[in-house]
């Protein structure tokens, strides 16, 4: 057997780059299964392949180069994503909360570092700067609930910018003081250089940017120009004794107004950073972590617990004290605490600065213990922040009782992706019965084919199918636009067509071909409703709609607080009206009251019944009342929305076990925002259907069941 150890660690630059790319590709998938923030996954992957782990890679010069770029990129993107105008308009409140959310954790962490952990004053100051800043890792949760304009959210965003800015300035002063003589003369010169630096950048960069962007429209040139401004600012920051990360952050603040969040330029900047530089940097950080220290004793556990407690308690004190001063409800305090309690890439950036400060020959300000402690702290604070923000978002939604109004204006334009001829006509028939004939709008038929060797034949089949359904729709006097689209990914092809046609919702057939995929949702359905926040209706129709005798609708609690509540209710009411069949809504009293009012006002001819269903666990009980000629409609919810509940995770199993062979329609209502416009490494669009913990629990239960059955069988054999 050859000794494979001789090939490791890998030193060839090509193989190193290949391994890094494989890590960047696979880490989000694995972390998604484990429900761990992906940003932590990169660091853990670095630990695994580094010299303190499996020793697979040498930390060569590429990690220094890309790591430096990634470090600056993190701070630059953080500044670009700030809403500077909002801070200006509410500067007093932002100033108070910003100072509090900096000072409270800074003082508590500094005191803990000096008095309890035994760190030097310099190391404790660095630790205080890390815990005083924060990263808005949980902000995508706020977007899902549509709470971006809430005062507590705006305050949290502005305060995050202020606390990060003060932390960076304090860190820069600490580094400059360490490198200088620390006298009054030094501080006067430092202040003068800092003021001159800020003035030069704020005067020079905006003028250069306006001139360049007006004169040159080439995408590559614009990107290179922005990168040049970034690194010029970082280099000048280094030159005057400040850390380069401060210059990167300041350049992002200055360029903030010239790079709109939804612009192609911003997209390119985010893409390059999130795809390569930031992951490369995080993997490089992981390679520096000595995991063996975790097994040397309880010291590292104590360090992690102390840092997490001091920093999190400081953020909590600042959030709830500010909510009390501003006379805001407790739910707003929860939101402010949740959003400002997470630490992510910014903390890693700061601790990397400390690793370069040499306090004595061969001794650095940040040792392995502190580095490991900070990385573990990031994991815990991200979990705390996510849980608190999710809880606060639901509290605020229910507190404000902001039920969407039934608007008279309708943007209705239904997109129908189709593939199988035997099913396409029923989907079109369903869309015709749900559309509003008074708007005189047509339907959109779509056939998406893979870009492979059979593409030409599949495109021809798709066009024939669309021609057939167009004739079917024309017989009902309904216009139909059609498109055959080629895509490497079916879900992405549907999502991009949705945007191009400016559709309002999707009607698509449920996955029923087990030979293609054994998964309940099929190959792309889950990716579709996770990656598109508009209404999606998945239909499984076993018989013509005209033969449906009754409609039964299962509605989850709090469904009325979802933005798409009245859209799906309008579509179902119209379907019931056209089919002239009785409809029964199953749900809670408060939800049923709104449904009753809507149907009585908008669709008085609908024969509707209302049955109380106090808990979603009662769903299987409905199976006995649903006949073969009934249509069972389930109003679902995407994960992280106000009407989502853990019981919905078992929806595929419940449908398979209790509603097999029944006519079925699963509706995912409209939500706030559009994940297609979001591109961030911390929150990728891809979501795993089931976590590794659920899979492991099911495996354990199966094995336990088998052992129990075998034990009983052996006992029976013995008794006989």
C-alpha positions in Angstrom: 0.0 0.0 0.0 1.5 3.4 -1.0 1.9 5.9 1.8 -0.5 8.7 0.8 0.8 10.9 3.7 3.8 11.8 1.5 1.5 13.8 -0.8 0.3 16.0 2.0 0.3 18.9 2.7 -0.4 20.0 -0.8 2.1 22.6 -2.0 1.3 22.9 -5.7 -0.6 26.2 -6.3 -3.0 24.6 -8.9 -4.1 21.9 -6.5 -4.3 24.3 -3.6 -6.7 26.5 -5.6 -8.7 23.5 -6.7 -9.1 22.3 -3.1 -10.2 25.8 -2.0 -12.8 26.0 -4.8 -14.2 22.6 -3.8 -14.5 23.8 -0.2 -16.3 27.0 -1.3 -18.6 24.8 -3.4 -19.4 22.1 -0.8 -19.3 24.0 2.5 -22.7 25.8 2.0 -24.3 22.4 1.2 -22.9 20.7 4.3 -23.6 23.7 6.6 -27.1 23.9 5.2 -27.7 20.3 6.3 -26.3 21.1 9.7 -28.2 24.4 10.1 -24.9 26.2 10.8 -24.2 29.7 9.4 -22.3 29.3 6.2 -19.8 31.9 7.2 -18.8 29.6 10.1 -18.6 26.7 7.6 -15.7 28.4 5.8 -13.7 28.8 9.0 -14.4 25.2 10.1 -13.3 24.0 6.6 -10.1 26.0 7.0 -9.5 24.3 10.4 -10.0 20.9 8.8 -7.5 21.3 6.0 -5.0 23.4 7.9 -1.8 22.3 9.7 -3.7 22.0 13.0 -6.3 19.8 11.4 -5.8 17.2 8.7 -2.8 19.1 7.3 -4.1 18.9 3.7 -3.0 22.3 2.5 0.0 24.6 3.1 -1.0 28.2 3.9 0.9 29.7 1.0 1.1 33.2 -0.4 -2.3 33.0 -2.0 -3.9 33.0 1.4 -2.0 36.1 2.3 -3.0 37.9 -0.9 -6.6 36.8 -1.2 -7.0 37.0 2.6 -5.9 40.7 2.5 -8.3 41.4 -0.4 -11.1 39.5 1.4 -10.5 41.4 4.6 -10.9 44.8 2.9 -13.8 43.5 0.9 -15.8 42.6 4.0 -15.4 46.1 5.4 -16.1 47.7 2.1 -19.3 45.8 1.5 -20.4 46.5 5.1 -20.2 50.2 4.4 -21.8 50.0 0.9 -24.9 48.3 2.4 -25.4 51.0 5.1 -28.3 53.4 4.7 -26.5 56.6 5.3 -29.5 58.8 4.5 -31.6 57.2 7.2 -28.8 57.8 9.7 -28.8 61.5 8.8 -32.5 61.9 9.1 -32.6 60.4 12.6 -29.2 61.2 13.9 -30.1 61.9 17.5 -31.7 58.5 18.2 -29.1 56.8 16.1 -26.4 58.6 18.0 -27.7 57.6 21.4 -28.3 53.9 20.6 -25.1 53.8 18.6 -23.0 55.1 21.5 -24.8 52.8 23.9 -24.4 49.7 21.8 -20.7 50.5 21.5 -20.0 51.6 25.1 -21.9 48.9 27.0 -20.3 45.8 25.5 -16.9 47.6 25.1 -16.7 48.5 28.8 -18.0 45.1 30.0 -15.7 43.1 27.7 -12.7 45.3 28.6 -13.3 44.9 32.3 -13.8 41.1 31.9 -10.6 40.8 29.9 -8.5 42.6 32.4 -10.0 41.5 35.7 -11.2 37.9 34.9 -9.3 36.5 31.9 -6.0 38.2 32.8 -5.4 39.8 29.4 -3.2 42.8 28.9 -4.9 46.3 28.6 -4.1 46.3 24.9 -5.5 42.8 24.3 -8.6 43.7 26.3 -9.1 46.9 24.3 -8.9 44.9 21.1 -11.5 42.4 22.5 -13.7 45.3 23.5 -13.6 46.7 20.0 -14.6 43.3 18.6 -17.6 42.9 20.9 -18.7 46.5 20.6 -19.1 46.2 16.8 -21.6 43.9 15.3 -22.7 42.4 11.9 -26.3 42.4 10.7 -26.3 38.7 10.0 -30.0 38.4 10.8 -31.2 41.3 8.6 -32.5 38.9 5.9 -35.1 37.7 8.5 -36.4 41.3 8.8 -36.7 41.5 5.0 -38.8 38.3 4.9 -41.3 39.8 7.4 -41.3 43.2 5.5 -40.3 45.1 8.7 -37.4 47.1 7.1 -39.2 50.4 7.8 -40.0 49.7 11.5 -38.2 52.2 13.9 -36.5 49.4 15.8 -35.0 48.0 12.6 -33.9 51.4 11.3 -32.3 52.2 14.7 -30.4 48.9 14.7 -29.0 49.4 11.2 -27.9 52.9 11.9 -26.5 52.0 15.4 -24.5 49.1 13.8 -22.8 51.5 11.4 -22.0 53.9 14.3 -20.7 51.2 16.6 -18.6 49.7 13.8 -17.1 53.1 12.9 -16.2 53.9 16.5 -14.8 50.4 17.0 -12.6 50.7 13.9 -11.4 54.2 15.0 -10.6 52.9 18.5 -8.8 49.9 17.0 -6.8 52.2 14.7 -5.9 54.3 17.7 -4.8 51.3 19.7 -2.6 50.1 16.8 -1.1 53.5 16.2 -0.4 54.0 19.9 1.3 50.6 20.0 3.5 51.6 17.0 4.2 55.1 18.2 5.6 56.7 21.4 2.1 57.4 22.9 3.0 61.0 24.0 0.8 64.0 23.5 2.8 65.1 20.5 2.1 61.7 18.8 -1.6 62.1 19.4 -1.7 65.6 18.0 0.2 64.5 14.9 -2.0 61.5 14.6 -5.2 63.6 14.9 -3.9 66.0 12.3 -3.0 63.2 9.9 -6.4 61.5 10.5 -8.3 64.8 9.8 -6.3 65.4 6.6 -6.8 61.8 5.5 -10.6 62.1 5.9 -10.8 65.5 4.2 -8.7 64.3 1.2 -10.8 61.2 0.7 -14.2 63.0 1.1 -13.1 65.7 -1.3 -11.2 63.6 -3.9 -13.1 60.3 -4.2 -16.6 61.7 -4.9 -15.3 64.0 -7.6 -13.2 61.2 -9.3 -16.2 58.8 -9.0 -18.7 61.2 -10.6 -16.2 62.1 -13.4 -15.4 58.4 -14.2 -18.9 57.0 -14.0 -20.2 59.7 -16.3 -17.4 59.3 -18.8 -17.0 55.5 -18.9 -19.9 53.0 -19.0 -17.8 49.8 -19.6 -18.6 47.3 -16.9 -15.1 46.0 -16.4 -13.6 49.5 -16.2 -16.2 50.6 -13.6 -15.4 47.6 -11.4 -11.7 48.2 -11.7 -12.1 51.9 -10.8 -14.1 51.0 -7.6 -11.5 48.5 -6.6 -8.8 51.1 -7.2 -10.6 53.5 -4.9 -10.9 50.8 -2.3 -7.2 49.9 -2.2 -6.1 53.5 -2.5 -8.1 54.4 0.6 -6.7 51.3 2.4 -3.1 52.1 1.4 -3.5 55.8 2.5 -4.9 54.5 5.8 -1.9 52.3 6.3 0.4 55.2 5.4 -0.9 57.5 8.2 -0.7 54.8 10.9 -4.3 53.5 10.7 -5.2 50.0 9.7 -6.2 49.4 6.1 -9.6 48.0 7.1 -10.6 51.5 8.3 -9.7 52.9 4.8 -11.7 50.1 3.2 -14.7 50.9 5.4 -14.4 54.7 4.8 -14.2 54.3 1.0 -17.4 52.2 1.2 -19.2 55.0 3.0 -18.0 57.6 0.5 -19.0 55.4 -2.5 -22.3 54.4 -0.9 -24.4 56.9 -2.8 -22.7 56.3 -6.2 -23.4 52.5 -6.2 -27.1 51.7 -5.8 -27.9 48.4 -4.1 -29.8 47.1 -7.2 -27.3 48.3 -9.8 -25.3 45.9 -12.0 -22.1 47.4 -10.6 -23.1 46.4 -7.1 -24.1 43.0 -8.3 -20.6 42.5 -9.8 -18.9 43.8 -6.7 -20.9 41.4 -4.4 -20.4 38.5 -6.8 -16.7 38.7 -6.9 -16.4 39.1 -3.2 -18.9 36.5 -2.2 -17.7 33.9 -4.7 -14.0 34.1 -4.1 -12.3 36.7 -1.9 -14.4 36.5 1.3 -14.5 32.6 1.3 -10.7 32.5 0.6 -10.1 34.9 3.5 -12.4 32.9 5.9 -10.7 29.6 5.0 -7.3 31.2 5.6 -8.5 32.3 9.1 -9.6 28.8 9.9 -6.1 27.4 8.9 -4.6 29.6 11.7 -6.8 28.1 14.4 -5.2 25.5 16.7 -8.0 23.1 17.5 -5.8 21.1 19.8 -6.1 23.8 22.4 -9.8 22.8 22.7 -8.7 19.5 24.2 -6.1 20.9 26.6 -8.6 21.7 29.3 -11.4 23.9 30.3 -9.6 27.2 29.7 -10.9 27.8 26.2 -14.4 26.9 27.2 -14.2 29.5 30.0 -12.8 32.1 27.5 -15.7 31.5 25.0 -18.3 31.6 27.7 -16.9 34.8 29.2 -16.6 36.6 25.9 -20.1 35.6 24.7 -21.6 36.6 28.0 -20.0 40.0 28.3 -20.5 41.0 24.7 -24.1 39.7 24.5 -25.1 41.1 27.9 -23.6 44.5 26.8 -25.7 44.5 23.6 -28.8 43.5 25.6 -28.3 46.3 28.1 -27.9 48.9 25.2 -30.9 47.6 23.3 -33.4 47.5 26.2 -32.1 50.7 27.8 -32.6 52.5 24.4 -36.1 51.0 24.0 -36.9 52.3 27.5 -35.5 55.8 26.8 -37.3 56.0 23.5 -40.5 54.6 25.0 -40.6 51.7 22.6 -42.4 48.3 23.4 -40.5 45.3 24.6 -40.8 43.6 21.2 -38.8 46.5 19.7 -36.2 46.0 22.3 -36.0 42.3 21.4 -35.6 43.3 17.7 -32.8 45.8 18.5 -31.0 43.2 20.7 -31.4 40.5 18.1 -30.1 42.5 15.2 -27.1 44.0 17.1 -25.9 40.9 19.0 -24.3 39.0 16.1 -20.6 39.1 15.3 -19.3 37.7 12.0 -16.7 38.6 9.5 -16.0 42.0 11.0 -14.9 40.4 14.3 -12.5 38.1 12.3 -11.1 41.1 10.5 -10.3 42.8 13.8 -8.8 39.8 15.4 -6.6 39.4 12.4 -5.2 42.9 13.0 -4.3 41.9 16.5 -2.5 38.8 15.2 -0.1 41.1 13.4 0.8 43.2 16.5 4.0 41.9 18.1 4.1 42.9 21.8 7.5 41.3 22.3 9.9 39.2 20.1 7.9 36.2 18.9 4.8 37.1 21.1 1.7 38.5 19.4 -1.2 40.4 20.9 -3.7 37.7 19.9 -2.7 34.2 20.9 -4.3 31.0 19.8 -6.6 30.9 22.8 -8.1 34.3 22.0 -8.4 33.5 18.3 -10.2 30.2 19.0 -12.4 32.0 21.6 -13.4 34.7 19.1 -14.3 32.2 16.3 -16.4 30.1 18.7 -18.0 33.3 20.0 -19.1 34.1 16.4 -20.9 30.8 16.1 -22.8 31.3 19.4 -23.7 35.0 18.8 -25.0 34.2 15.2 -27.3 31.6 16.7 -28.5 33.9 19.4 -29.1 36.8 17.0 -31.0 34.6 14.5 -33.3 33.2 17.2 -34.0 36.5 18.8 -34.6 38.4 15.5 -37.0 35.7 14.3 -38.9 35.8 17.6 -39.0 39.6 17.6 -40.2 39.8 14.0 -43.2 37.6 14.8 -43.9 39.6 17.9 -43.9 42.9 16.0 -46.1 41.4 13.2 -48.7 40.2 15.6 -48.4 43.3 17.8 -49.1 45.7 15.0 -51.9 43.5 13.6 -50.9 44.7 10.1 -53.3 42.6 8.1 -52.9 43.2 4.4 -55.8 45.0 2.7 -57.8 43.5 -0.2 -56.7 45.9 -2.9 -59.0 46.7 -5.8 -55.9 47.0 -8.1 -54.8 43.6 -9.4 -51.4 42.9 -11.0 -52.7 39.5 -12.1 -50.5 37.7 -14.7 -50.4 33.9 -14.2 -47.3 32.0 -15.4 -47.8 28.3 -16.1 -44.7 26.1 -16.5 -45.5 22.8 -18.2 -43.8 19.7 -19.5 -46.2 16.8 -19.7 -49.0 17.0 -22.4 -51.4 14.8 -20.3 -51.3 17.4 -17.5 -50.9 20.8 -19.2 -54.5 21.3 -20.2 -55.7 20.8 -16.6 -53.2 23.4 -15.4 -54.4 25.9 -18.0 -58.0 25.1 -17.1 -57.2 25.8 -13.4 -55.6 29.2 -14.4 -58.6 30.1 -16.5 -61.0 29.5 -13.6 -58.8 31.5 -11.3 -58.1 34.5 -13.5 -60.1 37.7 -13.4 -62.0 38.0 -16.7 -62.6 41.7 -16.2 -58.9 42.5 -16.5 -58.8 41.0 -20.0 -55.3 39.7 -19.3 -53.9 36.6 -20.9 -51.9 33.7 -19.4 -48.2 32.9 -19.9 -47.3 29.4 -20.9 -43.7 28.3 -20.4 -41.6 25.3 -21.3 -38.1 25.1 -19.9 -35.7 22.5 -21.4 -32.3 21.5 -20.3 -29.3 22.7 -22.3 -28.1 19.3 -23.2 -27.7 17.0 -26.2 -31.5 16.5 -26.5 -32.1 20.3 -26.4 -33.4 20.7 -30.0 -35.8 17.7 -29.8 -37.1 18.9 -26.3 -37.6 22.4 -27.6 -39.6 21.1 -30.5 -41.8 19.0 -28.2 -42.2 22.0 -25.8 -43.3 24.2 -28.7 -45.9 21.7 -29.8 -47.2 21.4 -26.3 -47.5 25.2 -26.0 -49.3 25.4 -29.3 -51.8 22.9 -28.1 -52.6 24.7 -24.9 -52.8 28.0 -26.7 -55.5 26.5 -28.9 -57.3 25.2 -25.8 -57.1 28.6 -24.1 -58.3 30.4 -27.3 -61.4 28.2 -27.2 -62.2 29.8 -23.9 -61.5 33.3 -25.4 -58.3 33.6 -23.3 -55.1 34.9 -24.9 -51.9 33.1 -24.1 -48.3 34.2 -24.5 -45.8 31.3 -24.8 -42.0 30.8 -24.5 -39.7 27.8 -24.9 -36.7 28.6 -22.7 -33.3 26.9 -22.5 -31.7 26.7 -19.1 -29.0 24.8 -17.2 -31.3 24.9 -14.1 -35.0 24.5 -14.5 -35.9 26.5 -11.3 -33.7 29.4 -12.4 -35.2 29.3 -15.9 -38.7 29.6 -14.4 -37.7 32.4 -12.0 -36.1 34.5 -14.7 -39.1 34.0 -17.1 -41.3 35.1 -14.1 -39.4 38.4 -14.0 -39.3 38.9 -17.7 -43.0 38.5 -18.1 -43.7 40.5 -14.9 -45.9 37.7 -13.7 -47.8 37.8 -10.4 -47.9 34.1 -9.6 -47.2 30.6 -10.8 -49.4 27.6 -11.3 -47.3 24.4 -11.7 -47.9 20.7 -11.6 -46.8 18.8 -8.5 -44.0 16.3 -8.9 -45.5 12.8 -9.6 -42.8 11.0 -11.6 -40.9 8.9 -9.0 -38.6 7.5 -11.8 -37.2 11.1 -12.2 -36.8 11.8 -8.5 -37.8 10.0 -5.3 -38.0 13.3 -3.5 -41.6 14.5 -2.7 -40.9 18.0 -4.2 -39.0 16.6 -7.2 -35.8 18.1 -8.6 -36.6 21.8 -8.6 -39.9 22.6 -6.9 -38.4 23.3 -3.5 -35.7 25.5 -5.1 -38.5 27.4 -6.8 -40.6 28.3 -3.8 -37.5 29.0 -1.7 -36.0 31.3 -4.3 -39.1 33.2 -5.3 -41.3 35.1 -2.8 -44.4 35.4 -5.0 -47.4 33.1 -4.9 -46.8 29.6 -6.2 -49.6 27.0 -6.5 -48.6 23.4 -7.0 -51.5 21.3 -8.4 -52.1 17.5 -8.5 -55.3 17.0 -10.4 -56.5 13.4 -10.8 -59.7 14.3 -12.7 -61.1 17.2 -14.8 -61.9 20.3 -12.7 -65.5 20.3 -13.9 -66.1 17.0 -12.0 -64.9 18.4 -8.7 -67.8 18.3 -6.2 -66.3 20.1 -3.2 -63.3 22.2 -2.2 -61.8 21.9 1.2 -59.1 24.4 2.4 -56.7 24.0 5.3 -55.5 27.4 6.5 -52.7 27.7 9.1 -53.0 30.0 12.1 -51.8 33.6 11.5 -52.2 33.2 7.8 -54.0 36.6 7.7 -50.7 38.3 8.6 -49.0 37.2 5.4 -48.7 39.7 2.5 -50.3 37.3 0.1 -53.4 36.4 2.3 -56.0 38.1 0.0 -54.4 37.0 -3.2 -54.8 33.2 -2.6 -58.2 33.8 -1.0 -59.3 35.7 -4.2 -58.1 32.9 -6.4 -59.8 30.1 -4.4 -63.1 32.1 -4.2 -63.1 32.6 -7.9 -62.4 28.9 -8.5 -65.3 28.0 -6.2 -67.5 30.5 -8.0 -66.7 29.0 -11.4 -67.1 25.4 -10.3 -70.3 26.2 -8.4 -69.3 23.8 -5.7 -69.4 24.1 -1.9 -66.2 25.2 -0.2 -65.2 24.5 3.4 -62.4 26.5 5.1 -60.7 24.9 8.1 -58.8 27.2 10.4 -58.8 29.2 13.6 -61.6 31.6 14.5 -59.8 34.8 13.9 -58.6 33.7 10.4 -62.0 32.3 9.5 -63.7 35.6 10.5 -61.6 37.5 7.9 -62.2 34.9 5.2 -66.0 35.0 5.9 -66.0 38.8 5.6 -64.1 38.7 2.4 -66.2 36.1 0.7 -69.4 37.8 1.8 -68.3 41.1 0.4 -66.4 40.1 -2.8 -67.9 36.7 -3.7 -71.4 36.5 -2.1 -72.4 33.6 -4.5 -69.8 31.3 -3.1 -71.3 28.6 -0.9 -68.8 28.6 1.9 -68.7 26.7 5.2 -66.3 27.4 8.1 -64.9 24.6 10.3 -62.7 25.4 13.3 -59.3 23.6 13.2 -57.5 24.7 16.4 -54.1 23.0 15.6 -52.3 22.1 12.4 -51.7 18.6 13.8 -55.4 18.0 13.0 -54.6 18.0 9.3 -54.5 14.1 9.0 -58.0 14.0 10.6 -59.4 15.8 7.5 -58.3 12.9 5.3 -61.4 10.9 6.3 -63.7 13.7 5.1 -62.1 14.2 1.7 -63.6 12.1 -1.1 -62.1 11.2 -4.5 -64.0 14.0 -6.2 -63.0 16.7 -3.7 -60.2 19.2 -4.2 -58.1 19.5 -1.0 -56.2 22.9 -0.8 -53.4 23.3 1.7 -52.2 26.9 2.4 -48.5 26.4 3.1 -45.8 28.8 4.4 -42.2 29.3 3.7 -39.7 28.7 6.5 -39.1 31.9 8.5 -42.6 33.5 7.9 -45.1 34.4 10.5 -47.5 31.6 9.7 -44.8 28.9 9.5 -44.9 26.2 12.1 -42.7 23.1 12.7 -45.6 20.9 11.8 -45.3 22.1 8.2 -42.0 20.3 7.9 -43.9 17.0 8.0 -46.3 18.1 5.2 -44.7 15.8 2.6 -45.1 12.8 4.8 -48.6 13.6 5.8 -49.7 14.1 2.2 -48.0 10.9 1.2 -49.6 8.9 4.1 -53.1 10.4 4.3 -53.9 12.2 1.0 -52.4 9.8 -1.6 -54.5 9.7 -4.8 -56.6 12.8 -3.8 -56.9 16.0 -5.9 -54.5 18.4 -4.2 -53.4 22.1 -4.5 -50.5 23.4 -2.3 -50.3 27.2 -2.1 -47.2 29.2 -1.0 -48.5 32.8 -0.6 -46.7 36.0 -1.5 -44.0 37.2 0.9 -42.0 40.4 1.2 -38.9 41.0 -0.8 -37.4 39.0 -3.6 -34.6 36.5 -2.9 -33.5 36.7 -6.5 -32.1 40.2 -5.8 -30.2 39.0 -2.7 -26.7 37.7 -3.1 -24.8 37.3 0.1 -22.4 34.6 1.2 -23.9 34.6 4.7 -27.4 33.9 3.3 -27.3 31.9 0.1 -30.5 31.2 -1.9 -30.0 27.5 -1.7 -31.9 25.8 1.2 -31.7 22.2 2.2 -35.1 20.5 2.5 -34.2 18.5 5.6 -31.5 19.1 8.2 -28.9 16.4 9.0 -30.4 16.3 12.5 -33.8 15.3 11.2 -32.3 12.6 8.9 -30.2 11.3 11.8 -33.2 11.2 14.2 -35.3 9.3 11.6 -32.4 6.8 11.1 -32.1 6.3 14.9 -35.9 5.8 15.2 -35.9 3.3 12.3 -33.0 1.3 13.9 -34.7 1.4 17.3 -37.9 0.2 15.8 -36.1 -2.7 14.1 -34.3 -3.7 17.3 -37.6 -3.5 19.2 -39.3 -5.7 16.6 -36.4 -8.2 16.6 -36.4 -8.3 20.4 -40.2 -9.0 20.5 -39.8 -11.7 17.9 -37.0 -13.3 19.8 -39.1 -13.2 23.0 -42.0 -14.8 21.2 -39.8 -17.5 19.8 -38.4 -18.2 23.3 -41.9 -18.4 24.9 -43.1 -20.8 22.2 
